[in-house]
Structure formats: C-alpha cells, structure tokens
C-alpha cells in the first residue's frame, strides 16, 4: 500500500505539500490538489489515521459500552453514534457490560487504557455503588455521556451528561391510550429499581391514572427488569395473586413480550381478553405474533445526540442533558375494552 512519501516522490512534491493537498489546505493551489487527488485515487492511497492522530495528539477513538449489541434497541443507538462519528473521522470501540456493574467497570477501565477521547455509556442497572464508574471517569477526565438511564447524583460530575427519552411522557402516553379504550384496571410491570427510566415511566403511569380520575393501586404494580424472562415472571406473579386487570403497561417491549407469552400459555387472548402496551418499538415489537402497541423511542437520534454532546464536553462547552420526545404506535395488541 503506498505511503504519503511514495505519493510525494512520484509527484515530485514535498511530503508536507501532499499532506496539505489531501487535507484541502488553503495554501495549496487547486491544480496541485487535483494532481495529488488523482494520484492518490489511482494508487488506492489510504490515509494513516494513527499517524495523523499522533501528530494531533489525539486517538480518534470513541468508547461505547452497551448491555448487549444483539438487542436491537442498543444496536440502533450504536448505529446513530456511528453515523455521527464517521464524517468526523472517529472510530468506535465497542464493549458490552451484559448489564453487570462489575463487568461495566472493567470494560470502562480497558477503554480508558486505550485513551478513548470520549465515552458513551448505557449504564448497567445497580442498587448500590452506582457512581463507581463515573468516579473512575472523573479521575481520568474522560468526557462521558450516559444513554437511556442516568443514576442519581450524575449531575454532580462536570464532565458528564446524558441523553434519554421522555420516559414520563411515554408512560403517560401508553397508559392514556389504554384508558381511552375504556380500560380502568391497568397492570404496570415496572422496570428495575435504581433506573431513571423506570421512575419516569412509572410516574407517567400514575399521572395518566390521576388525570382520568382512576384510583391508583399498589396491588397492580409488579417489579420486572429489562428482559423477556422478567416479563414472564412478573406476569406469573400477578396471575398467582389473582389481581383483576384488563390491560398491561410494560416497562419495555421485552417485558411486554414476556408478559404476553405467560398470558397466552394460561389461555388468555391478546387483545380480546387483555390489552398489552410496551415501550421502545424495537424490531420484535412490529414482527411479534401479536404486533405490539408501544412507545416509539428515537434510538438512532439518541446515539447521534449523545456523541454531539460528548464532543461539546470535550471542547469545554457547558451542556444541558437532553430528553428526546416519544410517540405512541398503536398495533394489534390493544383494543377497546369489551363489556
């Protein structure tokens, strides 16, 4: 593969002149730029990013930590980050926490060792020592943006911010949709404690009930997590406690699909007997055996916005956390309550 020096030798130019021409520097004539670009194209020249970054005293690396890339919610976030990074000449270094705080901390340590310029993190859910990763990042002075969730106290870290969706609005939209269909006994399958998204969606559920004049009941709230199995377990518990309900709002699509699975195994029809709404609008929501009514989250934009925010932090700008709007997508899993 030809080097910058090879191009310079062929064109009888200095290495600096060729480098400037490739960077479209203003002090190089247009004719020289045209010669350099033509020769670079002819010889399939590929710039050495590592050498360029070394001269600029930067790495060009963006650290990204998600629970699991094979979940479409997170793969869409990563896609948004990548779309934003590519025109800037930045390269993603991807790690997985598997939603385990200890693994998250180890992966972040590895990324800091690789000298990532910024870090984008979907934090693992934890019930204690929630700021250990942020403390590590503060010590390394790595600009950090959290996605989907942020822990209490994150606002105290000056080189950290977050991009989330409007969870409260989403919880309210899903619940209001069911109320408008005539449902009054609405089960809520909550996300894990310690997650800002869980708190926001639960608050939205409560607000929608209050607005409609429907009394809230703790008996209709069951704790799930973020996966299908926890949705199955939470629904099994609700059925075992013989709670009356005609509709369900789930913390996310995975929990909703797990709940539907348990309901159908017990002979319930969706939506004829029970209406179910999720949150997220991932690939499975539209293609499940009962297409899922859900709250659509702008996942790709969340990733792109997170990188923009991280770059602003890197440049020392004062930034405000972002909350992205959501919308309700109505599909076959919800219907008007039958008398």
URKAKA-V476719 format. One record per residue. N is the residue number from 1. RES is the residue in one letter. D_LAST is the distance of its C-alpha to the last C-alpha in Angstrom with 1 decimal. Layout:
BEGIN
{{N,RES,D_LAST} {N,RES,D_LAST}}
END
This chain:
BEGIN
{{1,X,74.0} {2,X,76.1} {3,X,76.4} {4,X,76.9} {5,X,80.6} {6,X,80.7} {7,X,79.4} {8,X,81.8} {9,X,84.7} {10,X,83.9} {11,X,83.5} {12,X,86.6} {13,X,84.5} {14,X,83.9} {15,X,80.9} {16,X,79.9} {17,X,80.1} {18,X,77.9} {19,X,75.3} {20,X,75.2} {21,X,74.9} {22,X,71.9} {23,X,70.3} {24,X,71.1} {25,X,73.4} {26,X,74.9} {27,X,78.5} {28,X,78.6} {29,X,79.5} {30,X,77.0} {31,X,79.5} {32,X,79.7} {33,X,76.0} {34,X,75.7} {35,X,78.4} {36,X,76.7} {37,X,73.2} {38,X,74.7} {39,X,76.5} {40,X,73.5} {41,X,71.4} {42,X,74.2} {43,X,74.6} {44,X,70.9} {45,X,71.5} {46,X,68.7} {47,X,69.0} {48,X,69.5} {49,X,66.7} {50,X,67.9} {51,X,71.3} {52,X,69.9} {53,X,67.7} {54,X,70.7} {55,X,72.7} {56,X,69.9} {57,X,69.4} {58,X,65.7} {59,X,63.8} {60,X,61.2} {61,X,58.6} {62,X,55.1} {63,X,53.6} {64,X,49.9} {65,X,48.0} {66,X,44.5} {67,X,42.6} {68,X,42.7} {69,X,43.6} {70,X,41.7} {71,X,38.3} {72,X,37.5} {73,X,36.5} {74,X,40.1} {75,X,41.8} {76,X,40.5} {77,X,41.8} {78,X,45.1} {79,X,45.2} {80,X,44.9} {81,X,47.8} {82,X,49.9} {83,X,49.5} {84,X,50.7} {85,X,53.5} {86,X,55.1} {87,X,56.6} {88,X,58.0} {89,X,59.8} {90,X,57.8} {91,X,57.0} {92,X,54.0} {93,X,54.6} {94,X,51.4} {95,X,50.6} {96,X,47.7} {97,X,46.7} {98,X,44.1} {99,X,42.4} {100,X,45.2} {101,X,47.1} {102,X,50.4} {103,X,50.3} {104,X,49.4} {105,X,52.4} {106,X,54.7} {107,X,53.5} {108,X,54.0} {109,X,57.5} {110,X,58.3} {111,X,57.2} {112,X,59.3} {113,X,62.2} {114,X,61.8} {115,X,62.1} {116,X,58.9} {117,X,59.1} {118,X,55.5} {119,X,52.6} {120,X,48.9} {121,X,46.8} {122,X,43.2} {123,X,43.7} {124,X,42.8} {125,X,40.5} {126,X,42.6} {127,X,42.3} {128,X,46.0} {129,X,49.1} {130,X,46.8} {131,X,49.7} {132,X,52.2} {133,X,51.8} {134,X,52.1} {135,X,55.2} {136,X,56.7} {137,X,56.0} {138,X,57.4} {139,X,60.6} {140,X,60.9} {141,X,60.2} {142,X,57.7} {143,X,55.4} {144,X,51.8} {145,X,48.4} {146,X,45.2} {147,X,42.1} {148,X,38.4} {149,X,39.3} {150,X,42.1} {151,X,43.2} {152,X,43.8} {153,X,47.4} {154,X,47.6} {155,X,48.6} {156,X,51.8} {157,X,53.1} {158,X,54.9} {159,X,55.0} {160,X,51.3} {161,X,48.2} {162,X,44.8} {163,X,42.4} {164,X,38.6} {165,X,35.4} {166,X,33.5} {167,X,31.4} {168,X,30.0} {169,X,28.9} {170,X,27.4} {171,X,25.3} {172,X,24.2} {173,X,23.3} {174,X,21.2} {175,X,19.2} {176,X,18.9} {177,X,17.6} {178,X,14.7} {179,X,14.2} {180,X,14.4} {181,X,11.5} {182,X,9.3} {183,X,10.2} {184,X,11.9} {185,X,13.0} {186,X,15.4} {187,X,18.2} {188,X,21.6} {189,X,24.2} {190,X,27.4} {191,X,30.6} {192,X,33.9} {193,X,35.5} {194,X,38.5} {195,X,37.1} {196,X,36.8} {197,X,33.9} {198,X,31.9} {199,X,32.5} {200,X,31.7} {201,X,28.4} {202,X,27.4} {203,X,28.5} {204,X,26.5} {205,X,23.3} {206,X,24.3} {207,X,25.2} {208,X,21.9} {209,X,20.1} {210,X,22.7} {211,X,22.7} {212,X,18.9} {213,X,19.7} {214,X,17.7} {215,X,19.9} {216,X,21.5} {217,X,21.9} {218,X,24.6} {219,X,22.7} {220,X,20.5} {221,X,23.7} {222,X,25.6} {223,X,28.9} {224,X,29.5} {225,X,32.4} {226,X,32.8} {227,X,32.7} {228,X,30.4} {229,X,31.6} {230,X,30.6} {231,X,27.1} {232,X,27.0} {233,X,28.5} {234,X,26.3} {235,X,23.1} {236,X,24.8} {237,X,25.6} {238,X,22.1} {239,X,20.9} {240,X,24.0} {241,X,23.3} {242,X,19.8} {243,X,18.3} {244,X,14.5} {245,X,13.2} {246,X,10.8} {247,X,13.6} {248,X,17.4} {249,X,20.3} {250,X,23.5} {251,X,27.1} {252,X,28.1} {253,X,27.4} {254,X,29.2} {255,X,27.2} {256,X,23.9} {257,X,25.3} {258,X,26.4} {259,X,23.0} {260,X,21.5} {261,X,24.3} {262,X,23.7} {263,X,19.9} {264,X,20.8} {265,X,23.6} {266,X,21.3} {267,X,19.1} {268,X,16.2} {269,X,15.4} {270,X,15.8} {271,X,13.7} {272,X,11.2} {273,X,10.7} {274,X,12.6} {275,X,13.8} {276,X,17.5} {277,X,20.0} {278,X,23.8} {279,X,26.9} {280,X,30.1} {281,X,29.5} {282,X,32.0} {283,X,33.0} {284,X,30.5} {285,X,27.5} {286,X,27.9} {287,X,29.2} {288,X,27.1} {289,X,25.4} {290,X,22.1} {291,X,23.5} {292,X,22.6} {293,X,21.3} {294,X,24.0} {295,X,26.4} {296,X,29.6} {297,X,32.8} {298,X,36.1} {299,X,37.9} {300,X,41.0} {301,X,41.6} {302,X,41.2} {303,X,44.0} {304,X,46.2} {305,X,45.7} {306,X,46.6} {307,X,49.9} {308,X,50.8} {309,X,50.2} {310,X,52.3} {311,X,55.1} {312,X,55.1} {313,X,55.4} {314,X,58.2} {315,X,60.1} {316,X,59.8} {317,X,57.4} {318,X,55.1} {319,X,51.5} {320,X,48.1} {321,X,45.2} {322,X,42.6} {323,X,38.8} {324,X,37.4} {325,X,34.3} {326,X,31.2} {327,X,28.4} {328,X,24.8} {329,X,24.7} {330,X,21.3} {331,X,21.1} {332,X,18.9} {333,X,17.8} {334,X,15.1} {335,X,12.2} {336,X,9.4} {337,X,6.4} {338,X,3.8} {339,X,0.0}}
END
